[in-house]
Amino acid sequence: MAYNRPWKSFSDQLQQLKDRGMVVTDEVAALNYLERIGYYRLTAYWYSFRQFQVAQDPVTKQLSTVRTDQFETKTQFVDAVELYLFDKKLRLLVMDALERIEIGLRVDIVYLLGQRNTFAHLDATALHPTFAGKVDKRSGKTTFDIWQDKYKGLLDRSKEDFVKHYREKHGPHLPLWVAVEIWDFGAISQLLAMMKVADQQQIASKYGVNDWKVFKSWVRSLSYLRNLSAHHSRLWNRNMTDQPGLPTHKGDIDWCDDFIGKADLIARPFLLLSIARHMIKVVCPRTEWHLRVQQHLQQFPLQHSNRKLSIADMGAPAGWEGWWIK
């Protein structure tokens, strides 16, 4: 199907929003936001204010609820802008935590593997044979080979002076504790997932997680969260495609009890914020990051629109404040 929507000037974009029922109280400011942020990016923040209607499939006759282009009564342009600014600060807070968690995980992995093998990251025998040897059906490569390709790409793209120094002085292969400095969160998550069960469990236990599979899924999901935040994607109320695991039984990790068995909450970003909170308190025991996040969440913007949104749309369970500050 050919794409046939025409280019629109900023003024035309604003008029389209007004035609669809959006209230614009300051046209100069609204045009400025469209020029600086862009119509399509802001679409993600006014989407929730669009009206629903019931539609019937002409063939199956089944009814479904769909969003229309019209906005709920009293929806203002500023409602979307305030959500955008809220989300922007939330992403910055997330990046602050994930940087510290990522560096902490680097140390955990290197300290454990490095004591046995200086080049464990280049040696599949230092890892779990089943995890590292699993073959990807599309590429025909093992998980370890795919990780090696990723590592080589990071190494080749690196402009760090220490990489050049080590290669000139010691040869082409960087020792584990040097190589780790060019890894991204994804590389860390992937290597962790290939480690032997006892090694994964040892690291998981440091973070108060009794199930290494749950911890592995936490790190993988935080890598996904990091990518969303680093690429300026909408975060606050999105459905998370990479969802973390949780303890099987309630009481294992107290705060997890609010999420266990609740698919609607597990699919939302608040659970990942909670995991970040759990892990950063291990990495930085005196951190106040969680308090800054709580303050930000409690300043969720009010809306003029008849459609009221809240942090419940992020998957925040009732009573979350009780355990968040502990």
MIVEX-432401 format. One line per 3 residues: number of its first residue (from 1); their letters; for each residue x, y, z of C-alpha. Coordinates in steps of 0.02 Angstrom, whole numbers, plus 32768, in hexadecimal, padded with zeros to 4 digits. Layout:
<zakes>
NUM> a> X:Y:Z  ...
</zakes>
This chain:
<zakes>
1> may> 8000:8000:8000  8049:80A7:7FCC  8064:812C:8052
4> nrp> 7FFE:81C3:801E  7FFC:823B:80B1  803B:82E6:807B
7> wks> 80C3:8350:80CB  807B:83D1:8143  80C2:8476:817F
10> fsd> 80CC:8493:823C  8033:8503:822E  7FD6:847C:81D0
13> qlq> 8007:83FC:8254  7FC3:846B:82DE  7F23:848C:827F
16> qlk> 7F09:83D1:8268  7F15:83B9:8324  7E96:8443:8341
19> drg> 7E22:83F8:82BF  7E29:8356:8321  7DF1:83AB:83C0
22> mvv> 7E95:83D8:8416  7E92:847C:8476  7F26:84ED:8452
25> tde> 7F33:857C:84CD  7FDA:85C1:8491  7FF5:85AA:83D7
28> vaa> 80A2:85F7:83D7  80DF:857E:845C  8089:84EA:8407
31> lny> 80DD:8513:8361  8183:8520:83BB  816F:8471:8403
34> ler> 813F:842A:835A  81DB:847A:830F  8251:843C:8397
37> igy> 8209:8391:83C4  81A6:835F:832B  80F3:832C:830C
40> yrl> 8115:8272:8302  8176:826A:83A7  80ED:82C9:8401
43> tay> 806C:8253:83B6  80A4:81D0:8435  8070:8245:84C2
46> wys> 7FC7:827E:8482  7F97:81D0:8446  7F4D:81A5:84F1
49> frq> 7ED7:823A:84E5  7E84:81FE:8444  7DD1:81C3:844F
52> fqv> 7D99:810E:8444  7D0D:80CB:83DA  7CC2:801F:83C0
55> aqd> 7CDD:7FD7:8312  7C97:7F39:82C2  7CF9:7ECA:824B
58> pvt> 7C94:7EC3:81A9  7CBD:7E0B:8190  7CC1:7DBC:823C
61> kql> 7C47:7E39:8289  7CB5:7E3A:8325  7CB8:7EDB:8389
64> stv> 7D59:7F30:83BD  7D8D:7FD4:840D  7DFB:8046:83A3
67> rtd> 7E42:80F3:83BB  7E05:817D:8349  7E62:821A:8311
70> qfe> 7DF2:8286:837E  7E2D:82BD:842A  7DD0:82AF:84CE
73> tkt> 7D76:834C:8506  7DE6:83D4:8552  7E88:8382:8518
76> qfv> 7F0C:840A:850A  7FAD:840C:84A7  8008:842E:8549
79> dav> 7FC8:8388:8590  8034:832A:8511  80C8:839F:852B
82> ely> 80C6:8385:85E7  80C4:82C9:85CF  8156:82D7:8557
85> lfd> 81BC:833C:85D5  818E:82C2:8661  81C9:8231:85F6
88> kkl> 8269:828A:85C7  829B:82A1:867D  826A:81ED:86A2
91> rll> 82E1:81AF:861A  836E:8218:8661  8351:81CF:870D
94> vmd> 8350:811F:86C4  83F4:813D:8667  8444:8179:8709
97> ale> 8419:80D7:8761  8442:8064:86D0  84F0:80AF:86BB
100> rie> 851B:807F:876E  84C9:7FD3:8760  8525:7FB1:86BD
103> igl> 85CE:7FDD:8707  85A9:7F73:87A0  857D:7EDD:8734
106> rvd> 861D:7EF2:86D2  8681:7EE1:8772  861A:7E4D:87AD
109> ivy> 8635:7DEB:870D  86EC:7E17:86F6  871C:7DF4:87AA
112> llg> 86CA:7D48:87A5  8702:7D0C:86FA  87AB:7D63:86FA
115> qrn> 87EE:7D04:878F  87E2:7C64:8729  8807:7C9E:8679
118> tfa> 8851:7D43:8640  87FD:7D2F:8598  8759:7CDD:85CF
121> hld> 86F8:7D4E:8559  8752:7CFC:84C6  8747:7C49:8505
124> ata> 86A3:7BEB:84F5  86E2:7B65:856C  86E0:7BE6:85F9
127> lhp> 8624:7BF2:85E4  858F:7B7D:85EE  859B:7B06:8557
130> tfa> 84DF:7B00:8539  84C0:7BBB:854B  8559:7BEE:84E5
133> gkv> 8543:7B63:8465  848C:7B7F:843B  847B:7B92:837E
136> dkr> 8415:7C20:8335  83A5:7BD7:82AC  83AE:7C71:823D
139> sgk> 8469:7C8C:823C  84A6:7BDD:8264  851D:7C29:82E3
142> ttf> 852C:7BFE:839A  84FD:7C7C:8420  85B6:7C8C:8449
145> diw> 85E4:7CAF:8394  855D:7D34:8388  859F:7D83:8426
148> qdk> 864F:7D7F:83DF  8612:7DDB:8345  85C4:7E5F:83B4
151> ykg> 8662:7E6F:841B  86CE:7E7F:8380  865B:7F08:833F
154> lld> 866A:7F68:83E2  8726:7F51:83DF  8739:7F8A:832B
157> rsk> 86CE:8025:8349  8726:8057:83E9  878D:80F5:83E5
160> edf> 87CE:80E1:8496  8888:80FF:84AE  8898:806B:8524
163> vkh> 8860:7FF4:849A  88EA:8031:8426  8968:802C:84B5
166> yre> 8942:7F79:84E7  8943:7F3B:8435  89EA:7F8D:840F
169> khg> 8A3B:7F52:84B0  89EB:7EA8:84D1  89A2:7E69:842D
172> phl> 88F5:7E63:83E0  8894:7E14:8470  885E:7E80:8503
175> plw> 8855:7E2E:85AE  87A8:7E1F:85F7  87BA:7EB1:8670
178> vav> 87ED:7F25:85E2  8773:7EE3:855F  86E0:7F00:85D3
181> eiw> 86F7:7FBC:85C5  86BA:7FBC:8511  8621:7F4E:852E
184> dfg> 8573:7F95:852C  84E4:7F5B:859B  84AC:7EDF:8516
187> ais> 8557:7E8D:850F  8559:7E7D:85CD  84AC:7E30:85CF
190> qll> 84D8:7DB4:8546  857A:7D7C:8599  8525:7D68:8641
193> amm> 84A2:7CF8:85EE  852C:7C85:85AD  8585:7C71:8653
196> kva> 8580:7BD0:86B7  84EA:7BBE:872A  8554:7BC7:87C8
199> dqq> 85A4:7C68:878B  84FE:7CB7:875D  84B7:7C84:8805
202> qia> 854C:7CCE:8861  852F:7D77:8810  8472:7D6C:8827
205> sky> 8489:7D48:88E0  84ED:7DE8:88F5  844F:7E45:88BF
208> gvn> 83DE:7DE2:8933  8391:7D79:88A9  8385:7CBF:88CD
211> dwk> 835B:7C88:881C  83E3:7CA5:879B  8364:7C97:870E
214> vfk> 8300:7D27:8757  839D:7D90:876A  83D5:7D6B:86B8
217> swv> 832C:7DA7:867A  833C:7E45:86E4  83E1:7E73:8695
220> rsl> 839E:7E4E:85E7  8306:7EBB:8605  8370:7F49:864A
223> syl> 83D6:7F41:85AB  8333:7F57:854B  8305:7FE8:85BE
226> rnl> 83AE:8037:85A0  8396:8030:84E4  82EB:8081:84F1
229> sah> 832E:810D:855D  83CC:812A:84F9  8369:8139:8457
232> hsr> 82ED:81B5:84A2  825A:813F:848E  81B8:8159:84EC
235> lwn> 81C7:8100:8592  8145:8130:8612  80B0:80C6:85D9
238> rnm> 80F0:8054:8550  80D6:7F99:8546  817D:7F47:8569
241> tdq> 81A4:7EC1:84E9  8236:7E7B:854E  81E5:7E4D:85F3
244> pgl> 8248:7E12:868A  8229:7D77:86EF  81F5:7D79:87A6
247> pth> 820B:7D01:8838  8198:7C6B:8832  815D:7C7F:88E4
250> kgd> 8123:7D18:8943  8192:7D50:89D1  8235:7D28:8978
253> idw> 8250:7DE0:894E  81CD:7E44:89AC  81AD:7ED0:8930
256> cdd> 8197:7E53:88A2  80F8:7E13:88F5  8099:7EA8:88AD
259> fig> 80C0:7E6C:87FC  80BE:7DAE:8803  8030:7D68:879B
262> kad> 7FFB:7E13:8759  801E:7E13:869F  7FDC:7EC5:8688
265> lia> 805E:7F09:8702  80EC:7E9C:86C4  80D4:7EE3:8615
268> rpf> 80EC:7F96:8651  818B:7FFB:8676  8171:8012:8731
271> lll> 81AE:7F61:8750  8252:7F8A:86F8  8263:8028:8760
274> sia> 824B:7FBA:87FA  82D2:7F42:87C0  8348:7FD4:87A3
277> rhm> 8320:8011:8852  8345:7F64:889B  83ED:7F55:8842
280> ikv> 842E:8005:8858  8415:7FF6:8914  8491:7F66:890F
283> vcp> 850D:7FC1:88A0  84FC:8066:88FE  84B6:8041:89AD
286> rte> 84A9:80F9:89DB  8453:812C:893A  83C1:81A4:893A
289> whl> 8394:817B:8886  82F4:8124:88B8  82BF:81BD:891C
292> rvq> 82DB:822D:8885  8274:81B8:881A  81E9:81B4:889B
295> qhl> 81E6:8272:88A1  81DC:8279:87E4  8151:81F9:87D9
298> qqf> 80EC:8256:885C  80F8:82F2:87F0  809F:829D:8760
301> plq> 8051:8328:86FA  7F9A:8352:870E  7F32:8357:8670
304> hsn> 7EA9:83CB:8634  7E61:833E:85C9  7DCA:82DA:85FF
307> rkl> 7E3B:8241:85E6  7EA1:823A:8686  7F48:81DF:8688
310> sia> 7FB5:81AF:871C  804A:8145:874C  7FD1:80B3:8756
313> dmg> 7FE1:80B4:8698  809A:808C:86B5  806D:7FF0:8715
316> apa> 8087:8038:87C3  802B:7FC6:883D  7FBF:800D:88C7
319> gwe> 8025:8032:8963  80CD:8030:890A  810B:80C2:8973
322> gww> 810D:8051:8A0C  819F:7FE8:89D0  81F0:805F:8953
325> ik> 8246:80CB:89D6  828A:8039:8A3C
</zakes>
